[in-house]
Amino acid sequence: MSQLDLLEKQRPQPAIVDPLSMLPTITRRPTLLRAINLAAEVSGLEDKQIYDAIGIDASHWTRIKNGTASMPLDECFLNFLNVVGNEIPLIWLAEKRGYDWGTIRKHRSDLERENEELKKELADHKRAVRLLVEAKGAV
């Protein structure tokens, strides 16, 4: 494999963004387009890294950023969110529609749900043992 092949396969690494700390900045954006532009800007990626990764040509990306073309709201939009490493446009939409982004959470897998249930069960058992030990000590 050549160095050029390695560069092509290397996925852009966006900056990590804490959406809750940016919530006021996100909600002040007047349009979805501005939220999309903010998402691209805070990612720290160059435009070329973004449009190449989502499969849009440079001229179309420029028109999207300027508002003369729309971002395709299909798999391309989801890929955009993955590439920029944040969900700023999604947060903007949720907030504009009256949802509280801070309380929205991703679906958990069966394994994650089972893990959480087992943690609660373990905490209950620890509490019961502690109460039993305290009760024996009081006698």
Secondary structure in CASP SS format (residue, H / E / C, confidence):
PFRMAT SS
TARGET T0000
AUTHOR 0000-0000-0000
METHOD secondary structure of the structure
MODEL  1
M C 1.00
S C 1.00
Q H 1.00
L H 1.00
D H 1.00
L H 1.00
L H 1.00
E H 1.00
K H 1.00
Q C 1.00
R C 1.00
P C 1.00
Q C 1.00
P C 1.00
A C 1.00
I C 1.00
V C 1.00
D C 1.00
P C 1.00
L C 1.00
S C 1.00
M C 1.00
L H 1.00
P H 1.00
T H 1.00
I H 1.00
T H 1.00
R C 1.00
R C 1.00
P C 1.00
T C 1.00
L H 1.00
L H 1.00
R H 1.00
A H 1.00
I H 1.00
N H 1.00
L H 1.00
A H 1.00
A H 1.00
E H 1.00
V H 1.00
S H 1.00
G C 1.00
L C 1.00
E C 1.00
D H 1.00
K H 1.00
Q H 1.00
I H 1.00
Y H 1.00
D H 1.00
A H 1.00
I H 1.00
G C 1.00
I C 1.00
D C 1.00
A H 1.00
S H 1.00
H H 1.00
W H 1.00
T H 1.00
R H 1.00
I H 1.00
K H 1.00
N H 1.00
G C 1.00
T C 1.00
A C 1.00
S C 1.00
M C 1.00
P C 1.00
L C 1.00
D C 1.00
E H 1.00
C H 1.00
F H 1.00
L H 1.00
N H 1.00
F H 1.00
L H 1.00
N H 1.00
V H 1.00
V H 1.00
G C 1.00
N C 1.00
E C 1.00
I H 1.00
P H 1.00
L H 1.00
I H 1.00
W H 1.00
L H 1.00
A H 1.00
E H 1.00
K H 1.00
R C 1.00
G C 1.00
Y C 1.00
D C 1.00
W H 1.00
G H 1.00
T H 1.00
I C 1.00
R C 1.00
K C 1.00
H C 1.00
R C 1.00
S C 1.00
D H 1.00
L H 1.00
E H 1.00
R H 1.00
E H 1.00
N H 1.00
E H 1.00
E H 1.00
L H 1.00
K H 1.00
K H 1.00
E H 1.00
L H 1.00
A H 1.00
D H 1.00
H H 1.00
K H 1.00
R H 1.00
A H 1.00
V H 1.00
R H 1.00
L H 1.00
L H 1.00
V H 1.00
E H 1.00
A H 1.00
K H 1.00
G H 1.00
A H 1.00
V C 1.00
END
